[in-house]
């Protein structure tokens, strides 16, 4: 039986996953953030609004942004979350 060489050491925290993977939906979010608008309507060709809402929500959650995404009557909306009063 062959042996393998390895090293093990105790750590306090796990390293964060570095993912360079971007989504095709990131440019939509980036443009919204750069626009300075508080509310925009988004339409994506060849995609159902419900699907777009889901994909945008995933990206917003991953990026931990203060944006809300919603859909109503076949339309998709991006909105900045109101600042919380303390």
C-alpha positions in Angstrom: 0.0 0.0 0.0 1.4 3.4 -0.9 1.4 6.3 1.5 0.3 9.9 0.9 2.0 13.0 2.4 -0.3 15.6 4.0 -0.3 18.3 6.5 -3.0 19.2 9.0 -3.2 22.2 11.3 -5.9 23.7 13.5 -7.6 26.9 12.3 -10.1 29.4 13.8 -12.1 30.1 10.7 -12.7 28.7 7.2 -11.4 30.6 4.3 -14.0 32.4 2.2 -14.6 30.9 -1.2 -13.2 33.0 -3.9 -15.4 32.8 -6.9 -14.7 34.7 -10.0 -17.9 33.4 -11.5 -20.3 36.2 -12.6 -23.9 35.8 -13.6 -25.4 37.2 -16.8 -27.8 39.1 -14.5 -25.0 41.0 -12.7 -24.8 43.7 -15.4 -28.5 44.5 -14.8 -27.9 44.9 -11.1 -24.7 47.0 -11.7 -26.5 49.3 -14.1 -29.3 49.8 -11.6 -26.8 50.7 -8.9 -24.9 53.1 -11.2 -28.2 54.8 -12.4 -29.0 56.4 -9.1 -32.7 55.6 -9.5 -34.6 54.2 -6.6 -37.0 52.1 -8.7 -36.7 50.7 -12.2 -38.7 48.3 -14.4 -36.6 45.5 -16.1 -37.5 43.5 -19.1 -35.2 40.6 -20.3 -35.8 39.2 -23.8 -36.7 35.5 -24.0 -37.1 35.1 -20.2 -40.2 34.8 -18.2 -40.6 37.5 -15.6 -40.9 35.0 -12.7 -37.6 33.4 -13.8 -35.9 36.8 -14.0 -37.1 37.7 -10.5 -35.7 34.4 -9.1 -32.3 34.8 -10.8 -31.9 38.5 -9.7 -32.9 37.6 -6.2 -30.2 34.9 -6.1 -27.5 37.4 -7.2 -28.7 40.1 -4.8 -28.5 37.6 -1.9 -25.0 36.4 -2.9 -23.8 39.9 -3.3 -25.5 41.0 -0.1 -27.0 44.1 -1.6 -29.7 46.4 -0.2 -32.0 45.9 -3.2 -35.4 44.4 -3.5 -36.6 42.6 -6.6 -40.3 42.0 -7.2 -42.6 41.0 -10.0 -46.2 42.0 -10.7 -48.4 41.4 -13.8 -45.5 40.3 -15.9 -43.2 43.1 -15.0 -39.9 42.9 -13.0 -38.9 45.8 -10.6 -35.7 46.6 -8.9 -35.9 48.9 -5.9 -33.5 50.3 -3.4 -34.4 49.3 0.2 -35.4 52.3 2.3 -32.9 53.3 4.9 -34.0 51.9 8.3 -34.6 54.5 11.0 -32.9 53.8 14.3 
